[in-house]
Amino acid sequence: QVQLVESGGGLVQPGGSLRLSCVVSGNIFSIYNMAWYRQPPGKQRELVAGITRGGTINIADSVKGRFTISRDNAKNTVYLQMNSLRPEDTAVYYCNAVHFIVASARYWGQGTQVTVSS
């Protein structure tokens, strides 16, 4: 059973930074393409950033230049570095893993709350 556990969320002032981590267990981490999604209050879940098993990255326009995604295959971990945070970044952030061949093999973490407020 594949499990994803996020950490690093919290309350931060506008302009501040946070780093989210997602540790994957239960299978070989390197076979998954990884991504971070977020769900703001009252809105649909949206893609924030993704990184393939080969290291190709895509970033949503809304966070481009402020957020970066990275992965450490040796630690089975994907990170989301968030800088210059804004109140509109407030959301529950979810880690997502998709098998690089079997796209139906998709897993989610439990989510971590990020609140940007003064």
Backbone as ProteinMPNN parsed JSONL, in Angstrom:
{"seq_chain_A": "QVQLVESGGGLVQPGGSLRLSCVVSGNIFSIYNMAWYRQPPGKQRELVAGITRGGTINIADSVKGRFTISRDNAKNTVYLQMNSLRPEDTAVYYCNAVHFIVASARYWGQGTQVTVSS", "coords_chain_A": {"N_chain_A": [[0.835, -1.18, 0.0], [0.668, 2.113, -0.982], [1.692, 5.023, 0.639], [1.355, 8.473, 1.361], [2.708, 11.141, 3.075], [2.307, 14.317, 4.163], [3.991, 17.277, 5.317], [4.868, 20.346, 7.041], [3.185, 22.511, 6.697], [1.372, 25.48, 7.852], [0.87, 28.571, 9.673], [1.607, 31.645, 8.236], [2.995, 34.882, 7.667], [2.09, 37.326, 5.156], [4.351, 37.47, 2.416], [6.134, 35.776, 3.567], [7.819, 32.524, 3.911], [7.496, 29.009, 3.312], [8.265, 25.513, 3.507], [7.076, 22.671, 2.121], [6.911, 19.162, 2.664], [6.768, 15.845, 1.378], [6.593, 12.571, 2.089], [6.987, 9.429, 0.657], [5.912, 6.117, 0.948], [5.954, 2.507, 0.702], [6.324, 1.7, -1.902], [8.486, 1.789, -4.811], [9.868, 4.867, -4.964], [10.892, 6.225, -7.176], [9.462, 5.475, -9.42], [7.288, 7.007, -9.709], [5.575, 9.861, -10.942], [5.402, 13.036, -9.503], [3.405, 15.458, -7.732], [2.134, 18.592, -6.527], [-0.923, 19.711, -5.308], [-3.521, 22.096, -4.588], [-6.249, 23.19, -2.541], [-8.185, 25.81, -2.203], [-10.283, 27.507, 0.237], [-13.665, 26.768, -0.338], [-13.274, 26.363, -3.044], [-12.266, 24.588, -6.082], [-9.957, 21.822, -6.272], [-6.653, 22.421, -7.389], [-3.886, 22.188, -9.655], [-0.613, 22.817, -8.557], [2.179, 22.422, -8.877], [4.313, 20.189, -10.685], [6.495, 17.322, -10.956], [8.298, 15.171, -12.931], [9.407, 11.72, -12.98], [11.771, 11.834, -14.241], [12.603, 14.371, -13.772], [11.494, 16.556, -15.066], [9.813, 19.62, -14.895], [6.786, 21.335, -14.16], [5.072, 24.339, -13.529], [2.383, 26.074, -12.061], [0.961, 29.033, -13.462], [0.121, 30.911, -11.607], [1.802, 30.72, -9.453], [4.316, 30.808, -10.406], [7.735, 31.64, -10.342], [7.671, 32.091, -7.663], [7.215, 29.714, -6.264], [8.867, 26.565, -5.977], [9.479, 23.212, -7.038], [10.835, 20.105, -6.03], [12.607, 16.954, -5.923], [13.821, 14.236, -3.985], [15.086, 11.347, -4.603], [16.491, 9.495, -3.122], [15.588, 9.898, -0.588], [12.945, 9.416, -0.8], [11.179, 11.561, -1.126], [9.305, 14.479, -1.911], [9.401, 17.968, -2.45], [7.981, 21.214, -1.798], [8.869, 24.349, -2.182], [7.914, 27.386, -1.005], [7.818, 30.712, -1.558], [7.543, 34.27, -0.924], [4.854, 34.41, -0.08], [1.301, 34.79, -0.422], [-1.919, 36.035, 0.658], [-3.837, 34.775, -0.968], [-2.732, 32.332, -1.447], [-3.523, 30.714, 0.536], [-4.671, 27.599, 1.51], [-5.532, 24.089, 1.509], [-2.936, 21.914, 1.026], [-2.041, 19.298, -1.108], [-0.257, 16.311, -1.644], [0.582, 14.351, -4.473], [0.863, 11.275, -6.193], [1.638, 9.591, -9.154], [1.783, 6.658, -10.98], [4.302, 6.065, -13.375], [3.709, 4.607, -15.644], [1.249, 3.236, -15.321], [-1.348, 5.06, -15.214], [-3.677, 5.031, -13.759], [-2.956, 4.23, -11.292], [-2.898, 6.034, -8.792], [-2.225, 8.211, -6.127], [-2.958, 9.927, -3.056], [-1.989, 12.296, -0.539], [-2.877, 13.194, 2.87], [-3.185, 15.859, 3.137], [-2.12, 19.207, 3.973], [-2.477, 22.109, 5.888], [-2.093, 25.401, 4.771], [-1.86, 28.648, 5.756], [-1.996, 31.981, 4.993], [-1.631, 34.932, 6.439], [-1.89, 38.097, 8.062]], "CA_chain_A": [[0.0, 0.0, 0.0], [1.448, 3.34, -1.072], [1.24, 6.074, 1.557], [1.971, 9.781, 1.218], [2.537, 11.912, 4.304], [2.78, 15.686, 3.994], [4.303, 18.063, 6.517], [5.459, 21.651, 6.774], [2.202, 23.579, 6.614], [1.239, 26.306, 9.034], [0.456, 29.967, 9.532], [2.738, 32.491, 7.875], [2.595, 36.229, 7.262], [2.338, 37.629, 3.737], [5.756, 37.68, 2.124], [6.94, 34.754, 4.201], [8.144, 31.298, 3.189], [7.296, 27.688, 3.908], [8.646, 24.384, 2.67], [6.294, 21.461, 2.341], [7.564, 17.891, 2.345], [5.871, 14.7, 1.219], [7.349, 11.327, 2.101], [6.239, 8.335, 0.052], [6.334, 4.79, 1.392], [5.159, 1.401, 0.196], [6.723, 1.278, -3.237], [9.699, 2.464, -5.263], [9.516, 6.265, -5.182], [11.339, 6.74, -8.472], [8.558, 5.106, -10.509], [6.139, 7.902, -9.675], [5.574, 11.287, -11.183], [4.884, 13.637, -8.285], [2.827, 16.781, -7.901], [1.439, 19.258, -5.418], [-2.176, 20.374, -5.606], [-4.075, 22.826, -3.451], [-7.689, 23.457, -2.571], [-8.542, 26.964, -1.371], [-11.628, 27.388, 0.826], [-14.79, 26.967, -1.236], [-12.887, 26.255, -4.451], [-11.853, 23.266, -6.517], [-8.545, 21.494, -6.179], [-5.923, 22.85, -8.575], [-2.477, 21.804, -9.725], [0.346, 23.865, -8.234], [3.461, 22.11, -9.505], [4.562, 18.768, -10.886], [7.839, 16.935, -11.347], [8.286, 13.79, -13.39], [10.478, 10.877, -12.439], [12.989, 12.261, -14.917], [12.974, 15.704, -13.322], [10.832, 17.633, -15.797], [8.985, 20.388, -13.958], [5.831, 22.341, -14.607], [4.612, 25.189, -12.43], [1.214, 26.874, -12.403], [1.286, 30.445, -13.682], [-0.207, 31.695, -10.418], [2.88, 30.624, -8.457], [5.595, 30.802, -11.101], [8.648, 32.647, -9.816], [7.597, 32.119, -6.192], [7.254, 28.338, -5.763], [9.675, 25.58, -6.703], [9.271, 21.822, -6.665], [12.025, 19.278, -6.199], [12.449, 15.628, -5.358], [15.028, 13.526, -3.562], [14.72, 9.928, -4.718], [17.144, 8.74, -2.056], [14.809, 10.086, 0.639], [11.528, 9.171, -1.125], [10.531, 12.803, -0.71], [9.126, 15.603, -2.829], [9.312, 19.212, -1.697], [7.45, 22.415, -2.418], [9.378, 25.561, -1.545], [6.979, 28.478, -1.275], [8.338, 32.022, -1.146], [6.697, 35.445, -1.215], [3.482, 33.924, 0.049], [0.226, 35.777, -0.472], [-3.153, 35.503, 1.254], [-4.549, 33.897, -1.91], [-2.106, 31.007, -1.418], [-4.139, 29.954, 1.612], [-5.333, 26.407, 0.978], [-4.999, 22.791, 1.915], [-2.01, 21.459, -0.009], [-2.035, 17.851, -1.2], [0.765, 15.632, -2.423], [-0.014, 13.385, -5.394], [1.808, 10.397, -6.88], [1.042, 8.851, -10.264], [2.71, 5.705, -11.577], [4.717, 6.637, -14.655], [3.125, 3.817, -16.733], [-0.156, 2.949, -15.024], [-1.859, 6.333, -14.718], [-4.757, 4.8, -12.801], [-2.327, 4.029, -9.975], [-2.765, 7.428, -8.351], [-2.349, 8.255, -4.667], [-3.013, 11.256, -2.451], [-1.741, 12.456, 0.878], [-4.023, 13.646, 3.656], [-3.263, 17.309, 3.034], [-1.562, 20.038, 5.032], [-3.055, 23.439, 5.781], [-1.233, 26.583, 4.682], [-2.639, 29.869, 5.943], [-1.18, 33.19, 4.846], [-2.42, 36.001, 7.036], [-1.189, 38.956, 9.024]], "C_chain_A": [[0.885, 1.25, 0.0], [0.847, 4.385, -0.134], [2.048, 7.342, 1.318], [1.673, 10.578, 2.483], [3.17, 13.284, 4.109], [3.107, 16.309, 5.34], [4.819, 19.425, 6.075], [4.468, 22.799, 6.648], [2.158, 24.392, 7.891], [0.741, 27.692, 8.692], [1.693, 30.814, 9.262], [2.209, 33.851, 7.448], [2.824, 36.427, 5.76], [3.801, 38.007, 3.507], [6.676, 36.635, 2.706], [7.133, 33.52, 3.336], [7.786, 30.069, 4.014], [7.847, 26.643, 2.958], [7.815, 23.176, 3.074], [7.103, 20.243, 1.927], [6.499, 16.809, 2.226], [6.728, 13.45, 1.11], [6.459, 10.204, 1.592], [6.795, 7.002, 0.546], [5.468, 3.733, 0.727], [5.493, 0.959, -1.2], [7.975, 2.062, -3.626], [9.354, 3.885, -5.681], [9.805, 6.713, -6.608], [10.425, 6.364, -9.634], [7.354, 6.031, -10.592], [6.488, 9.304, -10.157], [4.854, 11.936, -10.004], [4.331, 15.03, -8.566], [2.284, 17.294, -6.575], [0.195, 19.923, -5.994], [-2.584, 21.192, -4.384], [-5.569, 23.049, -3.656], [-7.99, 24.619, -1.637], [-9.953, 26.785, -0.811], [-12.715, 27.677, -0.205], [-14.482, 26.83, -2.712], [-12.456, 24.832, -4.784], [-10.351, 23.085, -6.332], [-7.869, 21.858, -7.496], [-4.468, 22.414, -8.489], [-1.598, 23.015, -9.429], [1.66, 23.629, -8.98], [3.607, 20.603, -9.636], [5.996, 18.523, -11.278], [7.809, 15.471, -11.736], [9.43, 13.008, -12.748], [11.807, 11.248, -13.073], [13.418, 13.675, -14.563], [12.367, 16.852, -14.109], [9.792, 18.294, -14.893], [7.979, 21.245, -14.707], [5.259, 23.036, -13.384], [3.4, 25.982, -12.913], [1.602, 28.341, -12.532], [1.09, 31.282, -12.424], [0.904, 31.694, -9.376], [4.264, 30.661, -9.096], [6.46, 31.952, -10.606], [8.65, 32.733, -8.306], [7.737, 30.717, -5.586], [8.208, 27.503, -6.616], [9.384, 24.188, -6.166], [10.555, 21.059, -6.915], [11.743, 17.91, -5.587], [13.817, 15.05, -5.021], [14.686, 12.046, -3.558], [15.349, 9.073, -3.619], [16.361, 8.815, -0.751], [13.314, 9.85, 0.413], [10.67, 10.398, -0.827], [10.443, 13.801, -1.865], [8.87, 16.844, -1.989], [8.592, 20.285, -2.514], [7.95, 23.603, -1.605], [8.498, 26.728, -1.97], [7.536, 29.77, -0.697], [7.355, 33.115, -1.513], [5.213, 35.075, -1.145], [2.478, 35.064, 0.138], [-1.023, 35.194, 0.194], [-3.899, 34.547, 0.326], [-3.891, 32.523, -2.057], [-2.677, 30.134, -0.303], [-4.964, 28.813, 1.039], [-4.853, 25.186, 1.745], [-4.167, 22.277, 0.744], [-1.904, 19.929, 0.063], [-0.883, 17.37, -2.074], [0.097, 14.535, -3.259], [1.095, 12.586, -6.073], [1.062, 9.626, -7.96], [2.106, 7.944, -10.867], [3.044, 6.149, -13.001], [4.208, 5.841, -15.856], [1.627, 3.64, -16.521], [-0.778, 4.187, -14.402], [-2.998, 6.169, -13.718], [-4.224, 4.526, -11.404], [-1.938, 5.404, -9.456], [-3.053, 7.476, -6.865], [-2.279, 9.7, -4.187], [-2.593, 11.198, -0.995], [-2.983, 13.006, 1.564], [-4.2, 15.156, 3.611], [-2.639, 18.011, 4.225], [-2.042, 21.469, 4.813], [-1.965, 24.501, 5.738], [-2.136, 27.805, 4.78], [-1.704, 31.062, 5.895], [-2.021, 34.37, 5.319], [-1.555, 36.819, 7.979], [-1.967, 39.023, 10.335]], "O_chain_A": [[1.738, 1.421, 0.871], [-0.366, 4.597, -0.124], [3.259, 7.295, 1.102], [0.521, 10.676, 2.908], [4.38, 13.412, 3.917], [2.563, 15.914, 6.371], [5.158, 19.637, 4.911], [4.879, 23.95, 6.505], [2.807, 24.058, 8.882], [0.26, 27.954, 7.59], [2.697, 30.713, 9.968], [1.099, 33.955, 6.927], [3.669, 35.755, 5.169], [4.403, 38.751, 4.281], [7.864, 36.599, 2.385], [6.681, 33.464, 2.192], [7.778, 30.099, 5.245], [7.892, 26.857, 1.747], [7.852, 22.727, 4.219], [7.877, 20.286, 0.97], [5.464, 16.858, 2.891], [7.492, 13.288, 0.158], [5.322, 10.046, 2.036], [8.008, 6.792, 0.557], [4.376, 4.03, 0.245], [4.991, -0.07, -1.652], [8.461, 2.895, -2.86], [8.624, 4.085, -6.652], [9.046, 7.495, -7.182], [10.597, 6.886, -10.735], [6.494, 5.856, -11.454], [7.539, 9.856, -9.829], [3.817, 11.444, -9.558], [4.74, 15.693, -9.519], [2.018, 16.533, -5.644], [0.247, 20.602, -7.02], [-2.056, 21.0, -3.289], [-6.071, 23.089, -4.779], [-8.045, 24.443, -0.42], [-10.731, 25.99, -1.338], [-12.687, 28.714, -0.868], [-15.325, 27.144, -3.553], [-12.301, 23.987, -3.902], [-9.588, 24.048, -6.25], [-8.421, 21.64, -8.574], [-3.898, 22.288, -7.405], [-1.806, 24.098, -9.977], [2.184, 24.532, -9.632], [3.099, 19.839, -8.815], [6.648, 19.391, -11.859], [7.351, 14.626, -10.967], [10.292, 13.567, -12.07], [12.861, 10.996, -12.49], [14.473, 14.133, -15.0], [12.689, 18.011, -13.849], [9.005, 17.624, -14.224], [8.285, 21.809, -15.758], [4.999, 22.416, -12.353], [3.389, 26.496, -14.031], [2.464, 28.832, -11.804], [1.813, 32.252, -12.201], [0.945, 32.57, -8.511], [5.272, 30.555, -8.398], [5.996, 33.083, -10.466], [9.525, 33.371, -7.72], [8.316, 30.561, -4.511], [8.333, 27.716, -7.822], [9.08, 24.014, -4.986], [11.275, 21.322, -7.878], [10.781, 17.728, -4.841], [14.819, 15.334, -5.676], [14.067, 11.548, -2.618], [14.795, 8.043, -3.236], [16.451, 7.919, 0.089], [12.508, 10.056, 1.32], [9.553, 10.27, -0.326], [11.363, 13.944, -2.67], [8.209, 16.784, -0.952], [8.595, 20.265, -3.745], [7.506, 23.83, -0.48], [8.362, 27.015, -3.16], [7.702, 29.897, 0.517], [6.446, 32.906, -2.316], [4.433, 35.393, -2.043], [2.752, 36.134, 0.683], [-1.159, 33.973, 0.281], [-4.531, 33.602, 0.798], [-4.439, 31.645, -2.722], [-2.352, 28.95, -0.209], [-5.838, 29.021, 0.197], [-3.9, 25.248, 2.521], [-4.643, 22.215, -0.39], [-1.706, 19.35, 1.132], [-0.583, 17.96, -3.112], [-0.837, 13.877, -2.802], [2.122, 13.133, -6.473], [-0.011, 9.075, -7.714], [3.194, 8.398, -11.221], [2.156, 6.562, -13.747], [4.265, 6.338, -16.981], [0.832, 3.866, -17.433], [-0.739, 4.348, -13.183], [-3.256, 7.068, -12.918], [-4.977, 4.588, -10.433], [-0.816, 5.874, -9.649], [-4.006, 6.859, -6.39], [-1.648, 10.561, -4.8], [-2.804, 10.2, -0.307], [-4.006, 13.252, 0.925], [-5.246, 15.673, 4.002], [-2.627, 17.487, 5.339], [-2.016, 21.978, 3.692], [-1.042, 24.502, 6.552], [-3.06, 27.973, 3.985], [-0.742, 31.146, 6.659], [-2.997, 34.753, 4.674], [-0.623, 36.311, 8.604], [-1.54, 39.697, 11.272]]}, "name": "protein", "num_of_chains": 1, "seq": "QVQLVESGGGLVQPGGSLRLSCVVSGNIFSIYNMAWYRQPPGKQRELVAGITRGGTINIADSVKGRFTISRDNAKNTVYLQMNSLRPEDTAVYYCNAVHFIVASARYWGQGTQVTVSS"}
